[in-house]
Amino acid sequence: MTKATVLIAAWQAAPTIGSTLDSIRACRGAAEVDILVVDDGSTDDTAAVAQEHGARVLTIVHAGRAAALNAGLAAIANDVVLITDADCLAPPGWIEDSLAALAGHDGVGGNLWPTHFTTVELAKVLRYVEEFEDDIELAGDYRGVCLNGNNMAVRKAALDAVGGFDPHFVHGADADLTRRLLAAGFRLRRAIHLQTFHLKVDTLGDFLHTMWRRGSTVRFGMKQGAESPASLARALLLSPWRWLLTDFARVPRLRVFGESVPRFRAWLAPWANLLGGVVNALGRIHYYRRFRREGL
C-alpha cells in the first residue's frame, strides 16, 4: 500500500476533532496510514483530544491554516498526503478510494457534503453544484475548479515542488495551490465518489462572516493582475444579482443530493447567496485596500 499521511490543520477544534479522527481511523486501510494533526496554537483542548483519538500532534504558534499545513508537510516523509479539516467526517472508503483515484494523477480531490440540508447549507453548495455531478480532469490553466482542502490527496513530491501552501492566504489557499500545481505541469482530478461530510451547520450569521472573510481571496486575483477598482465595483453592483439568476437556474440540480432536500429551503437558498454575495463584495473591497497598503 502507498505510504500516506492524513494531515489536518486544527484551531479551536476540540468539539469536533475527536469525531473527525474516529471516522478516519474507521476507514479501510487506516492502520497503514499516519495521522498528523497540526494544532495551530489553540487555547482549548484540541491537542489533547487529538492525542486521545490516536493522532500524532504537532503544536505551533497560531499562524493560520495554510501555515499550519506547511508545518505539517515539513514533518511528513510519506509519499502521499491526504488533507481534510477538523470538522469533517470521512466515510469508510475515503482513504482507499482516494489512493486508488491517484493512479495516473498527481493530486485528486472530492466534495464536501452537508450533513443537514438547511437553507444556508444549500446556499453554500448551490454555486458549485456542477462539481457534485461529474468528474473533472484538471490540466493546463486554472479554470476555477480547485482541489478542496477538506478533501484532497496529493503526492508529496508535487507539494514540495511548488512550495506547499501560500501562508498569506486567509481564504483561497486551496485555489492558489491548484493554480500553481497546474502551472507546474501536474495533472489533477476532481472525483465525485470522493466525499467527506461537514459536521458544522452554519447559521446565517456564520455564513455571512465567512463570506466577508472570503473577500480576502481578492489576493488571488491581485496576484494575477485581474483586480481593479472597476472589477470591485462590478462585484458589488452586478455580480450578486447575476449569481441570483444563475442560482435559481441551478436549484433543480440540487436533486444530486437526493430526495431529502426540502424544496422550500432549496428555493430560499439563492436569496441567502444574494446576501452573501453583497457581503463578499464588501469584504473584497476591504481586503483590496488592505493588501494595497501592504504593497501587494
NORQUI-V221632 format. One record per residue. N is the residue number from 1. SS is DSSP state (H for helix, E for strand, L for the rest). OMEGA is omega as a letter, one per 30 degrees, with the letter a starting at -180 (none if undefined). NEAR is the number of other C-alpha atoms within 8 Angstrom. Layout:
BEGIN
<<N:SS:OMEGA:NEAR> <N:SS:OMEGA:NEAR>>
END
This chain:
BEGIN
<<1:L:l:3> <2:L:l:6> <3:L:a:9> <4:E:l:12> <5:E:l:13> <6:E:a:12> <7:E:l:14> <8:E:l:12> <9:E:a:14> <10:E:l:15> <11:L:a:9> <12:L:a:9> <13:L:a:13> <14:H:a:11> <15:H:a:5> <16:H:a:11> <17:H:l:14> <18:H:l:11> <19:H:l:9> <20:H:a:13> <21:H:l:12> <22:H:a:9> <23:H:l:12> <24:H:a:13> <25:H:l:8> <26:L:l:8> <27:L:l:14> <28:L:a:10> <29:L:a:8> <30:H:a:11> <31:H:a:6> <32:H:a:8> <33:E:l:10> <34:E:l:10> <35:E:a:10> <36:E:l:13> <37:E:l:15> <38:E:l:16> <39:E:a:15> <40:E:l:15> <41:L:a:10> <42:L:l:13> <43:L:l:6> <44:L:a:7> <45:L:a:10> <46:H:a:15> <47:H:a:12> <48:H:l:7> <49:H:l:11> <50:H:l:15> <51:H:l:10> <52:H:a:7> <53:L:l:9> <54:L:a:8> <55:L:l:12> <56:E:a:10> <57:E:l:11> <58:E:a:9> <59:E:l:9> <60:E:l:10> <61:L:a:6> <62:L:a:7> <63:L:a:9> <64:L:a:9> <65:H:a:11> <66:H:l:13> <67:H:l:11> <68:H:l:14> <69:H:l:13> <70:H:l:10> <71:H:l:9> <72:H:l:14> <73:H:l:8> <74:H:a:6> <75:L:a:6> <76:L:l:7> <77:L:a:4> <78:L:a:9> <79:L:a:10> <80:E:l:12> <81:E:l:13> <82:E:a:13> <83:E:l:12> <84:E:a:12> <85:E:a:11> <86:L:l:11> <87:L:a:12> <88:E:l:14> <89:E:l:12> <90:E:l:13> <91:L:a:10> <92:L:a:10> <93:L:a:9> <94:H:a:13> <95:H:a:13> <96:H:a:10> <97:H:l:9> <98:H:l:13> <99:H:l:10> <100:H:a:7> <101:H:l:9> <102:L:a:12> <103:L:l:6> <104:L:a:4> <105:L:l:11> <106:L:l:11> <107:E:l:14> <108:E:l:16> <109:E:l:14> <110:E:a:15> <111:E:l:13> <112:E:a:10> <113:E:l:8> <114:E:l:11> <115:L:l:8> <116:L:a:6> <117:L:l:10> <118:L:l:7> <119:H:a:11> <120:H:a:12> <121:H:l:12> <122:H:l:13> <123:H:a:13> <124:H:a:8> <125:H:a:8> <126:H:a:13> <127:L:a:9> <128:L:a:7> <129:H:l:11> <130:H:a:7> <131:H:l:11> <132:H:a:9> <133:L:a:8> <134:L:l:8> <135:L:a:9> <136:E:l:8> <137:E:a:8> <138:E:l:11> <139:L:l:10> <140:L:a:7> <141:L:l:7> <142:L:a:11> <143:L:l:4> <144:L:l:5> <145:L:a:7> <146:L:l:9> <147:L:a:15> <148:L:a:11> <149:L:l:9> <150:L:a:10> <151:L:l:17> <152:E:l:15> <153:E:a:14> <154:E:l:13> <155:E:a:11> <156:H:a:10> <157:H:l:7> <158:H:l:11> <159:H:l:11> <160:H:a:8> <161:H:a:7> <162:H:l:10> <163:L:l:7> <164:L:a:10> <165:L:l:12> <166:L:a:11> <167:L:l:10> <168:L:a:5> <169:L:l:11> <170:L:l:13> <171:L:l:9> <172:L:a:11> <173:H:l:12> <174:H:l:12> <175:H:l:12> <176:H:l:11> <177:H:l:12> <178:H:l:11> <179:H:a:11> <180:H:l:9> <181:H:l:13> <182:H:l:15> <183:H:l:10> <184:L:l:7> <185:L:a:8> <186:L:a:12> <187:L:a:12> <188:E:a:12> <189:E:l:13> <190:E:a:14> <191:E:a:13> <192:E:l:12> <193:E:l:5> <194:E:a:12> <195:E:l:13> <196:E:a:15> <197:E:a:11> <198:E:l:12> <199:L:a:10> <200:L:l:6> <201:L:a:9> <202:L:l:9> <203:L:l:7> <204:H:l:8> <205:H:l:7> <206:H:a:8> <207:H:a:11> <208:H:l:12> <209:H:l:8> <210:H:a:8> <211:H:l:13> <212:H:a:15> <213:H:l:11> <214:H:l:13> <215:H:l:15> <216:H:l:15> <217:H:l:12> <218:H:l:11> <219:H:a:11> <220:H:l:9> <221:H:l:10> <222:H:l:10> <223:H:l:8> <224:L:a:7> <225:L:a:6> <226:L:l:7> <227:L:a:11> <228:L:l:6> <229:H:l:6> <230:H:l:7> <231:H:l:8> <232:H:l:12> <233:H:l:8> <234:H:a:9> <235:H:a:10> <236:H:a:12> <237:H:a:8> <238:H:a:8> <239:H:a:10> <240:H:a:14> <241:H:l:9> <242:H:l:8> <243:H:a:12> <244:H:a:12> <245:H:l:8> <246:H:a:8> <247:H:l:11> <248:H:l:9> <249:H:a:7> <250:H:a:11> <251:H:l:10> <252:H:a:6> <253:H:l:7> <254:H:l:12> <255:H:l:8> <256:H:l:7> <257:H:l:7> <258:L:a:7> <259:L:a:5> <260:L:l:5> <261:L:l:11> <262:L:a:7> <263:H:a:6> <264:H:l:6> <265:H:l:12> <266:H:a:14> <267:H:l:9> <268:H:a:9> <269:H:l:13> <270:H:l:14> <271:H:l:8> <272:H:l:12> <273:H:l:13> <274:H:l:12> <275:H:l:10> <276:H:l:12> <277:H:l:13> <278:H:l:10> <279:H:l:11> <280:H:l:14> <281:H:l:13> <282:H:l:11> <283:H:l:14> <284:H:l:15> <285:H:l:10> <286:H:a:9> <287:H:l:12> <288:H:l:11> <289:H:a:8> <290:H:a:8> <291:H:l:10> <292:H:l:8> <293:H:l:7> <294:L:l:6> <295:L:l:5> <296:L:none:7>>
END
